[in-house]
Amino acid sequence: MNSQSLSDYFDIAIIGGGMVGTSLASMLAASQPQLRIALIEAQPFAQADEVHYQSSFDARSTALSYGTAKIMQELGLWGELQQHITPIAQVHVSDRGHFLGGLIDATTNNLDAVGYVVENAWLGKVLLANVQARESIECFTPAKVLELIPQENSTRLRVQSGTRDFFIDTALAVVADGGDSAVRRNLGIATQIREYGQTAIITNVEFSEPHQGIAFERFTDQGPIALLPLGESVHAQKSALVWTLPAGEADEILLASDADFLAHLQTRFGFRVGKFTRVAKRFAYPLQLVLAEEQIRSHVVLLGNAAHFLHPVAGQGFNLALRDCACLVTTLRNSHAQQKSPGDLAVLQTYLETQALDQQLTIEFSDKLVRLFSNNYLPLIALRHLGLLSLESLPLLKDQFMAQTMGTAGRQYRWQRDSVMVSGEKNNLSVSTKKTPVLNETVFDVIIVGAGLVGASLACAIAQTEAAQHLRIAVIEAGGDIPHFSGEHFDPRVVALTHASEKLLRRIGCWDAIAFERVCAYREMKVWDGEGTAAIEFDCAEVQQTHLGHIVENSVIVNQLRARMAQLSNITLIQPAAVTELIPAANKNSSVSVQLNTGITITSSLMIAADGAQSRVRELADFKIREWDYGQQAIITTVRTEKSHEYTARQRFMHTGPLAFLPLQNNGDAHQCSIVWSAEDDLAQTLMSLDDEAFCARLTQAFEGRLGAVSACDKRYVIPLRQRHATSYIQPGIALVGDAAHNIHPLAGQGVNLGMLDVIALAGEIERALIRGIPLNDESILRRYQRERLAGNLGMMSAMEVFKQLFGSHSLSANWLRNTGMRQLNSITAMKKFIVNTALGVN
């Protein structure tokens, strides 16, 4: 809540609204909602919801340790943060000019990631949005603290904002205004300074090889060089660079041309990421170790860079500050239980004593690391050789080094009121689900029929919002558990997820677990006419994305969604159970009821049908639909190809139906694809009757050998193709989503993604209604949902129908039209960008 209120007393006043200050404010508000918190920042704050985030090649980034990520999860911010975050799969530590090196690997240690990299602009936006959403936090900005005046039981702050001065009294003043803290100087707190004689050049670079999620820490005689992976795929070719150099040489490098800069960097770093090709805007910072000689006084505490400003060699500054925050918040919560003032000197001494060892270890770790590795003195060379060798050969030493790097070496604090479960940590997820064969209640607020991909996504999207914590959500699923596929065995049902669908799964908190299990990002798409010569190629680089989408097995997504459902206490999964009867709402204000085959009747204000193309709810509620048979069947299976698919989705259009090869990967093996072969009924039956060898031969021929010979295939399945569309998605108290509302030809892979857009729209309307106190059976909620989704779905279905008819025609005029059109389209970059962005769901 931004305000310029003259309220003169706050329980805690935080001076400095940077990443540390906003993090502390958020943690305090979550831990003790009764506190009144002032946040004072010299720079003006924008409204976070009005700030448009756009990733920039020139952006500054921060490395988040595993421990910091855990704090962000507990704060409930991780689901949003990870929309634009890069996991670090490995940390490679090496000494230039010598053969030894150390490796920290996430997979080996059974982790999702060793750490993460995030652009400061995105981290700041997420933190600021959380602060501005908290009623207990009052922001004073732009405002400057001119003086701290000790009082008997508090501290008085003299604050200047524009042309006016005012006072704030507080039990505890937190000084978090950075390494060059003006408030620290005004308090007369001395500092210990160690000059490293070095300057850090900070920028971003691009190179010729994928970074594979690896962070590099390369030590040279001049200083360390760190590369932190950027981009949302291991195939990205961009990293944040922190290059430490002697001050004089740094000045020369800073002024060098881009070509000279990259050449010099190549010489110092080597070719571990291939050839450096591009550098962004460069920033330079003189490096010091600055330690405040006092971190606490009565009613005053210093945090972050104001307390300890570290060398960036190990990326520990912000991560140590977050652990300081967690320790302070824990200490203050305990003091409140003991009815002690948060500014009591004894309370602050408890905080400092508790956190002293973590601070000492981290400060010495960073300091000794840079001094050991930035020296050509022969005994020190031998010592660091021994250290790097020990990292690989002595597990205990490596574990300690890894714990220090990941921010887990110190004490772990339980600062929050309750353990906030946020999906995404592999260790927190399992494929087990809550099943309720015997219900203790039969009245719910929302009933969702169907726990498939769309239904489970909708349940999670609704249940995890803050406004829905009181809701009772029942999810009814007729089927059993979803099978698990691993190794070279793939689920024959896959989906091509767009960026919009991926973003939803990130927000739900499932994407990390899905990506950890098995996904395949594809960077290009190639489409050609099998009856002509024209083709269209789409490349993620053309729309400034790291990938066009992900091919993911249906079972992987559904299993992780059901695991997430099991974590949400306001969801009850009723499985196995099928709807046998529906009792519609008698009027606009009454409830809807369904009877299950278990003999139980349950009731709710709102019922949502997500039970697929053959929706029983749609049938019982007598929704009107338009449908027609394509006279085609889709054959689906998994195949192995002679050549690598090169992470490219391919589709050949023939008059008998399209044939798609969708890339899969298993531990880097890029020779397997999921195929969807849409063929006329007679041809489909013929193909299904062939043995595997003959089918593979026909498939190789139909695909023109683009990936060499198809050498093997799994069991084949065939699905009749029909198009269905409900003329209305809503009735009083009932809504259709996903395939229950619209069933589309698979030629563009948009079916599931349209369903996920339904989820985003309906969950948004439900959250809006809850915030505004609108009953869930109010017809305006469903009308708004239908208005947002019906026209868009019809438009996509109509476009797919035109494509199907155009490419299924034998006529010479149609052949000429589609070939001419494809050639023209492939040459118009702006139109291709529009098509790709529409398909990705980012328009």
Order of alpha helices (4+ residues) and beta strands (2+ residues): beta-alpha-beta-beta-alpha-alpha-beta-beta-beta-beta-alpha-beta-beta-beta-beta-alpha-beta-beta-beta-beta-alpha-alpha-beta-beta-beta-beta-beta-alpha-alpha-alpha-alpha-beta-alpha-beta-beta-alpha-alpha-beta-beta-beta-beta-alpha-beta-beta-beta-beta-alpha-beta-beta-beta-beta-alpha-alpha-beta-beta-beta-beta-beta-alpha-alpha-alpha-alpha
